[in-house]
Amino acid sequence: MKRVVIPARHGSRNQAGMFSKKAIDLWSEGTVNMPHKRNPMEAQIRTLTPSELLGPLNDVERKYAPSKLFSAGPMEIPLPRPRVSIIGSRKVSAKGLSTAAHIASVLSKKEVVVVSGLAEGIDTTAHETAMRENGRTIAVLGTPLNRVYPQKNSQLQQEIMTNHLVISQFPVGYPIQPKNFVMRNRTMALISNASIIVEAGETSGSLHQGWEALRLGRPLFIWKSIVADSSLSWPKKMLRFGALVLTDPKHVLEVLPSSKGISQIVMQI
């Protein structure tokens, strides 16, 4: 087994390696409390261990999993399979948005649960497309469940809480910090059976999830157009560690687990 060396993370840090107060203030200003009126989160927040959410974990998964997770929404627990993260840049091109919508549409029609991080750009398109196709979606937050980032996604977050599932590893009242979103990406890789990076620059937060997926031994796909972009160095690095070029969303289906639960499979044998 190859050992994946995770590249250094970039961000607004001071010399001591901590995020600067200015960076933290910017993240905090960009969040908003969930509206109090008819907020389904207030009616029921489930506190779960990763094993309760996902089923039995192996040693590597347990090592990097958060101790607790908080969820809101009607989706069944343990989570249904298969689940695929569709991720990428917040500031994305029109072509990237179109690609994300196409991938989410194809997977949703095949009953794959679309996972993403509720951020602007790729994430928002993935969630919205899954719901438009009458599929299911999971939002994994970098904030507590009673906060929203970005503010413009307040209605989207509430809709997912009402009809799908929202997950956070941060309890209500936990301070909003940039590093939370890096931790969120690690958790999103754990929750997903596979991850797809649609479009991302050299400093995109999506790269954290890509490396984490590889470390966990999960399939990681990189959309063909960014693999072909000679200005980017990260796709080639990830391909050397086992990432795959994605040219057709249907190819993802070949590596996903069955949607049948373990008990159903045993009963059929």
BAKOLVO-39775 format. One record per residue (C-alpha): residue in three letters; chain; x, y, z. Coordinates in Angstrom, 3 decimals. Layout:
BEGIN
+-------+------+----------+----------+----------+
: kemar : gupa :       xx :       yy :       zz :
+-------+------+----------+----------+----------+
:   ala :    A :        X :        Y :        Z :
...
+-------+------+----------+----------+----------+
This chain:
BEGIN
+-------+------+----------+----------+----------+
: kemar : gupa :       xx :       yy :       zz :
+-------+------+----------+----------+----------+
:   met :    A :    0.000 :    0.000 :    0.000 :
:   lys :    A :    1.341 :    3.400 :   -0.937 :
:   arg :    A :    1.572 :    5.968 :    1.762 :
:   val :    A :   -0.090 :    9.215 :    0.749 :
:   val :    A :    1.743 :   12.315 :    1.943 :
:   ile :    A :   -0.755 :   15.112 :    2.354 :
:   pro :    A :    0.577 :   18.415 :    0.976 :
:   ala :    A :    0.817 :   21.376 :    3.319 :
:   arg :    A :   -2.458 :   23.217 :    3.706 :
:   his :    A :   -2.621 :   26.813 :    2.674 :
:   gly :    A :   -4.629 :   29.581 :    4.232 :
:   ser :    A :   -4.497 :   32.931 :    5.981 :
:   arg :    A :   -2.141 :   31.982 :    8.753 :
:   asn :    A :    0.283 :   33.862 :   10.947 :
:   gln :    A :    3.841 :   32.739 :   11.617 :
:   ala :    A :    2.708 :   30.499 :   14.456 :
:   gly :    A :    0.619 :   28.499 :   12.032 :
:   met :    A :   -2.728 :   29.786 :   13.318 :
:   phe :    A :   -5.348 :   31.478 :   11.174 :
:   ser :    A :   -5.218 :   35.259 :   11.482 :
:   lys :    A :   -7.925 :   37.158 :   13.383 :
:   lys :    A :   -8.834 :   38.969 :   10.149 :
:   ala :    A :   -9.445 :   35.669 :    8.339 :
:   ile :    A :  -11.558 :   34.333 :   11.197 :
:   asp :    A :  -13.609 :   37.547 :   11.312 :
:   leu :    A :  -14.292 :   37.311 :    7.582 :
:   trp :    A :  -15.598 :   33.765 :    7.924 :
:   ser :    A :  -17.764 :   34.720 :   10.913 :
:   glu :    A :  -19.222 :   37.725 :    9.099 :
:   gly :    A :  -20.142 :   35.482 :    6.196 :
:   thr :    A :  -22.348 :   33.241 :    8.329 :
:   val :    A :  -25.919 :   33.803 :    9.461 :
:   asn :    A :  -28.098 :   32.112 :   12.059 :
:   met :    A :  -30.775 :   29.769 :   10.752 :
:   pro :    A :  -34.200 :   31.480 :   10.847 :
:   his :    A :  -36.004 :   30.732 :   14.107 :
:   lys :    A :  -39.439 :   30.346 :   12.569 :
:   arg :    A :  -40.288 :   26.765 :   11.623 :
:   asn :    A :  -36.657 :   25.704 :   11.761 :
:   pro :    A :  -36.748 :   21.877 :   11.595 :
:   met :    A :  -33.303 :   21.777 :   13.183 :
:   glu :    A :  -34.811 :   22.931 :   16.482 :
:   ala :    A :  -37.279 :   20.058 :   16.523 :
:   gln :    A :  -34.686 :   17.314 :   16.220 :
:   ile :    A :  -30.900 :   17.194 :   16.171 :
:   arg :    A :  -29.525 :   13.693 :   16.305 :
:   thr :    A :  -26.163 :   13.188 :   17.962 :
:   leu :    A :  -24.411 :   10.211 :   16.418 :
:   thr :    A :  -21.094 :    8.450 :   16.353 :
:   pro :    A :  -19.586 :    7.890 :   12.885 :
:   ser :    A :  -20.264 :    4.158 :   13.305 :
:   glu :    A :  -23.938 :    4.813 :   13.966 :
:   leu :    A :  -24.111 :    7.033 :   10.882 :
:   leu :    A :  -22.126 :    4.842 :    8.499 :
:   gly :    A :  -21.934 :    1.353 :    9.959 :
:   pro :    A :  -18.730 :   -0.408 :   11.082 :
:   leu :    A :  -15.485 :    1.497 :   10.398 :
:   asn :    A :  -12.034 :    0.075 :    9.743 :
:   asp :    A :   -8.924 :    1.169 :   11.660 :
:   val :    A :   -7.961 :    3.955 :    9.227 :
:   glu :    A :  -11.492 :    5.336 :    9.122 :
:   arg :    A :  -11.759 :    5.362 :   12.917 :
:   lys :    A :   -8.405 :    7.116 :   13.282 :
:   tyr :    A :   -9.469 :   10.207 :   11.344 :
:   ala :    A :  -13.199 :   10.245 :   12.106 :
:   pro :    A :  -14.668 :   12.882 :   14.443 :
:   ser :    A :  -15.900 :   11.567 :   17.779 :
:   lys :    A :  -19.424 :   12.903 :   17.283 :
:   leu :    A :  -21.618 :   14.052 :   14.431 :
:   phe :    A :  -24.817 :   16.075 :   14.518 :
:   ser :    A :  -27.550 :   15.637 :   11.933 :
:   ala :    A :  -30.925 :   17.100 :   11.015 :
:   gly :    A :  -33.274 :   15.702 :    8.409 :
:   pro :    A :  -35.456 :   12.689 :    7.669 :
:   met :    A :  -32.926 :   10.497 :    5.843 :
:   glu :    A :  -32.579 :    7.045 :    7.376 :
:   ile :    A :  -29.664 :    6.122 :    9.627 :
:   pro :    A :  -27.293 :    4.331 :    8.930 :
:   leu :    A :  -27.028 :    6.283 :    5.697 :
:   pro :    A :  -28.280 :    4.699 :    2.481 :
:   arg :    A :  -25.724 :    3.678 :   -0.126 :
:   pro :    A :  -24.205 :    4.515 :   -2.506 :
:   arg :    A :  -23.052 :    8.088 :   -1.742 :
:   val :    A :  -20.843 :   10.274 :   -3.953 :
:   ser :    A :  -19.356 :   13.704 :   -3.217 :
:   ile :    A :  -19.445 :   16.229 :   -6.046 :
:   ile :    A :  -17.058 :   19.031 :   -5.106 :
:   gly :    A :  -15.065 :   21.903 :   -6.542 :
:   ser :    A :  -14.378 :   25.609 :   -6.517 :
:   arg :    A :  -16.672 :   28.259 :   -5.140 :
:   lys :    A :  -15.667 :   30.643 :   -7.929 :
:   val :    A :  -16.358 :   28.273 :  -10.798 :
:   ser :    A :  -16.695 :   28.699 :  -14.545 :
:   ala :    A :  -19.988 :   28.308 :  -16.405 :
:   lys :    A :  -18.589 :   25.115 :  -17.917 :
:   gly :    A :  -17.775 :   23.781 :  -14.448 :
:   leu :    A :  -21.322 :   24.460 :  -13.236 :
:   ser :    A :  -22.742 :   22.715 :  -16.289 :
:   thr :    A :  -20.498 :   19.704 :  -15.684 :
:   ala :    A :  -21.457 :   19.509 :  -12.003 :
:   ala :    A :  -25.145 :   19.603 :  -12.927 :
:   his :    A :  -24.666 :   16.869 :  -15.524 :
:   ile :    A :  -22.822 :   14.587 :  -13.101 :
:   ala :    A :  -25.370 :   15.160 :  -10.316 :
:   ser :    A :  -28.233 :   14.491 :  -12.730 :
:   val :    A :  -26.775 :   11.214 :  -14.007 :
:   leu :    A :  -25.989 :    9.932 :  -10.503 :
:   ser :    A :  -29.334 :   10.993 :   -9.017 :
:   lys :    A :  -31.214 :    9.131 :  -11.738 :
:   lys :    A :  -29.254 :    6.015 :  -10.714 :
:   glu :    A :  -30.335 :    6.471 :   -7.074 :
:   val :    A :  -26.928 :    7.649 :   -5.880 :
:   val :    A :  -27.068 :   10.026 :   -2.892 :
:   val :    A :  -25.287 :   13.267 :   -3.851 :
:   val :    A :  -23.040 :   14.623 :   -1.077 :
:   ser :    A :  -21.561 :   18.120 :   -1.049 :
:   gly :    A :  -20.601 :   20.963 :    1.282 :
:   leu :    A :  -23.296 :   23.631 :    0.710 :
:   ala :    A :  -20.683 :   26.126 :   -0.505 :
:   glu :    A :  -21.156 :   28.447 :   -3.459 :
:   gly :    A :  -20.495 :   27.187 :   -6.961 :
:   ile :    A :  -20.102 :   23.442 :   -7.505 :
:   asp :    A :  -21.620 :   22.445 :   -4.147 :
:   thr :    A :  -24.792 :   24.479 :   -4.579 :
:   thr :    A :  -25.319 :   23.176 :   -8.108 :
:   ala :    A :  -24.828 :   19.569 :   -6.979 :
:   his :    A :  -27.409 :   19.856 :   -4.189 :
:   glu :    A :  -29.961 :   21.716 :   -6.300 :
:   thr :    A :  -29.642 :   19.351 :   -9.247 :
:   ala :    A :  -30.080 :   16.267 :   -7.064 :
:   met :    A :  -33.296 :   17.690 :   -5.621 :
:   arg :    A :  -34.563 :   18.797 :   -9.027 :
:   glu :    A :  -34.093 :   15.227 :  -10.293 :
:   asn :    A :  -36.062 :   13.895 :   -7.307 :
:   gly :    A :  -32.880 :   12.380 :   -5.936 :
:   arg :    A :  -31.447 :   12.609 :   -2.434 :
:   thr :    A :  -28.691 :   14.815 :   -1.113 :
:   ile :    A :  -26.565 :   15.278 :    2.013 :
:   ala :    A :  -24.980 :   18.602 :    2.977 :
:   val :    A :  -21.897 :   18.401 :    5.198 :
:   leu :    A :  -21.322 :   21.735 :    6.920 :
:   gly :    A :  -18.277 :   23.586 :    8.167 :
:   thr :    A :  -20.547 :   25.368 :   10.660 :
:   pro :    A :  -22.866 :   24.174 :   13.435 :
:   leu :    A :  -26.358 :   23.199 :   12.285 :
:   asn :    A :  -27.852 :   26.490 :   13.445 :
:   arg :    A :  -25.535 :   28.571 :   11.257 :
:   val :    A :  -25.373 :   29.020 :    7.490 :
:   tyr :    A :  -22.411 :   29.727 :    5.234 :
:   pro :    A :  -22.759 :   31.367 :    2.782 :
:   gln :    A :  -25.764 :   33.433 :    3.837 :
:   lys :    A :  -27.367 :   33.138 :    0.400 :
:   asn :    A :  -27.775 :   29.375 :    0.980 :
:   ser :    A :  -30.000 :   29.758 :    4.037 :
:   gln :    A :  -33.113 :   28.600 :    2.171 :
:   leu :    A :  -31.208 :   25.736 :    0.528 :
:   gln :    A :  -29.897 :   24.523 :    3.891 :
:   gln :    A :  -33.393 :   24.620 :    5.393 :
:   glu :    A :  -34.828 :   22.698 :    2.441 :
:   ile :    A :  -32.184 :   19.979 :    2.799 :
:   met :    A :  -32.834 :   19.800 :    6.556 :
:   thr :    A :  -36.549 :   19.408 :    5.902 :
:   asn :    A :  -36.420 :   16.810 :    3.122 :
:   his :    A :  -32.922 :   15.257 :    3.048 :
:   leu :    A :  -30.030 :   15.432 :    5.558 :
:   val :    A :  -27.580 :   17.995 :    6.908 :
:   ile :    A :  -24.533 :   16.867 :    8.921 :
:   ser :    A :  -22.001 :   18.765 :   11.013 :
:   gln :    A :  -19.229 :   17.708 :   13.362 :
:   phe :    A :  -19.518 :   21.034 :   15.186 :
:   pro :    A :  -22.002 :   21.414 :   18.081 :
:   val :    A :  -24.326 :   24.400 :   18.320 :
:   gly :    A :  -22.319 :   27.337 :   19.664 :
:   tyr :    A :  -18.983 :   26.156 :   18.252 :
:   pro :    A :  -16.936 :   29.132 :   16.934 :
:   ile :    A :  -16.738 :   29.639 :   13.170 :
:   gln :    A :  -13.146 :   29.293 :   11.927 :
:   pro :    A :  -11.608 :   28.681 :    8.471 :
:   lys :    A :  -10.028 :   25.414 :    9.666 :
:   asn :    A :  -13.527 :   24.032 :   10.285 :
:   phe :    A :  -14.044 :   23.783 :    6.539 :
:   val :    A :  -10.866 :   21.754 :    6.099 :
:   met :    A :  -12.074 :   19.403 :    8.836 :
:   arg :    A :  -15.463 :   19.266 :    7.106 :
:   asn :    A :  -13.783 :   18.107 :    3.877 :
:   arg :    A :  -12.133 :   15.235 :    5.738 :
:   thr :    A :  -15.497 :   14.174 :    7.165 :
:   met :    A :  -17.170 :   14.470 :    3.768 :
:   ala :    A :  -14.576 :   12.080 :    2.307 :
:   leu :    A :  -15.374 :    9.633 :    5.116 :
:   ile :    A :  -19.115 :    9.812 :    4.482 :
:   ser :    A :  -18.788 :    9.348 :    0.707 :
:   asn :    A :  -18.148 :    6.065 :   -1.079 :
:   ala :    A :  -16.379 :    8.078 :   -3.807 :
:   ser :    A :  -15.492 :   11.724 :   -4.500 :
:   ile :    A :  -15.458 :   13.700 :   -7.769 :
:   ile :    A :  -13.506 :   16.945 :   -8.173 :
:   val :    A :  -15.189 :   18.858 :  -11.005 :
:   glu :    A :  -13.115 :   22.036 :  -11.126 :
:   ala :    A :  -10.511 :   23.349 :   -8.670 :
:   gly :    A :   -7.484 :   25.605 :   -8.587 :
:   glu :    A :   -4.178 :   24.960 :   -6.861 :
:   thr :    A :   -5.411 :   26.265 :   -3.480 :
:   ser :    A :   -8.981 :   24.973 :   -3.550 :
:   gly :    A :  -10.295 :   23.425 :   -0.343 :
:   ser :    A :  -11.574 :   20.529 :   -2.449 :
:   leu :    A :   -8.005 :   19.254 :   -2.687 :
:   his :    A :   -8.063 :   18.446 :    1.034 :
:   gln :    A :  -10.946 :   16.096 :    0.400 :
:   gly :    A :   -9.208 :   14.578 :   -2.603 :
:   trp :    A :   -6.144 :   13.652 :   -0.563 :
:   glu :    A :   -8.289 :   12.401 :    2.297 :
:   ala :    A :  -10.280 :   10.162 :   -0.048 :
:   leu :    A :   -7.029 :    8.633 :   -1.298 :
:   arg :    A :   -5.748 :    8.136 :    2.241 :
:   leu :    A :   -8.981 :    6.334 :    3.129 :
:   gly :    A :   -8.677 :    4.139 :    0.045 :
:   arg :    A :  -11.855 :    5.600 :   -1.500 :
:   pro :    A :  -12.164 :    6.137 :   -5.266 :
:   leu :    A :  -11.283 :    9.691 :   -6.288 :
:   phe :    A :  -12.263 :   10.974 :   -9.734 :
:   ile :    A :  -10.985 :   14.119 :  -11.423 :
:   trp :    A :  -12.987 :   15.545 :  -14.299 :
:   lys :    A :  -11.175 :   15.304 :  -17.638 :
:   ser :    A :  -10.999 :   19.034 :  -18.413 :
:   ile :    A :   -8.899 :   19.871 :  -15.352 :
:   val :    A :   -6.627 :   16.891 :  -15.877 :
:   ala :    A :   -5.914 :   18.341 :  -19.310 :
:   asp :    A :   -5.200 :   21.824 :  -17.891 :
:   ser :    A :   -1.418 :   22.213 :  -18.081 :
:   ser :    A :   -1.485 :   25.146 :  -15.652 :
:   leu :    A :   -2.493 :   22.839 :  -12.792 :
:   ser :    A :   -0.004 :   20.561 :  -11.049 :
:   trp :    A :   -2.273 :   18.906 :   -8.453 :
:   pro :    A :   -4.188 :   16.584 :  -10.838 :
:   lys :    A :   -0.987 :   14.833 :  -11.917 :
:   lys :    A :    0.094 :   14.405 :   -8.295 :
:   met :    A :   -3.222 :   12.834 :   -7.332 :
:   leu :    A :   -3.242 :   10.588 :  -10.382 :
:   arg :    A :    0.132 :    9.187 :   -9.272 :
:   phe :    A :   -1.494 :    8.162 :   -5.981 :
:   gly :    A :   -4.437 :    6.425 :   -7.595 :
:   ala :    A :   -6.958 :    9.083 :   -8.623 :
:   leu :    A :   -8.864 :    8.373 :  -11.835 :
:   val :    A :   -9.712 :   10.561 :  -14.820 :
:   leu :    A :  -13.473 :   10.864 :  -15.244 :
:   thr :    A :  -14.805 :   11.208 :  -18.781 :
:   asp :    A :  -18.350 :    9.935 :  -18.216 :
:   pro :    A :  -20.337 :   10.096 :  -14.947 :
:   lys :    A :  -21.617 :    6.566 :  -15.539 :
:   his :    A :  -18.090 :    5.247 :  -14.963 :
:   val :    A :  -18.451 :    6.176 :  -11.264 :
:   leu :    A :  -21.228 :    3.610 :  -10.916 :
:   glu :    A :  -18.758 :    0.800 :  -11.611 :
:   val :    A :  -16.880 :    1.335 :   -8.321 :
:   leu :    A :  -19.800 :    1.995 :   -5.977 :
:   pro :    A :  -21.168 :   -0.436 :   -3.383 :
:   ser :    A :  -24.613 :   -1.958 :   -3.746 :
:   ser :    A :  -27.578 :    0.012 :   -2.491 :
:   lys :    A :  -28.672 :   -3.116 :   -0.603 :
:   gly :    A :  -27.937 :   -3.247 :    3.093 :
:   ile :    A :  -25.700 :   -5.956 :    4.572 :
:   ser :    A :  -28.701 :   -7.706 :    6.152 :
:   gln :    A :  -30.490 :   -7.842 :    2.805 :
:   ile :    A :  -27.465 :   -9.391 :    1.102 :
:   val :    A :  -27.091 :  -12.034 :    3.834 :
:   met :    A :  -30.753 :  -12.978 :    3.562 :
:   gln :    A :  -30.372 :  -13.605 :   -0.170 :
:   ile :    A :  -27.390 :  -15.953 :    0.187 :
+-------+------+----------+----------+----------+
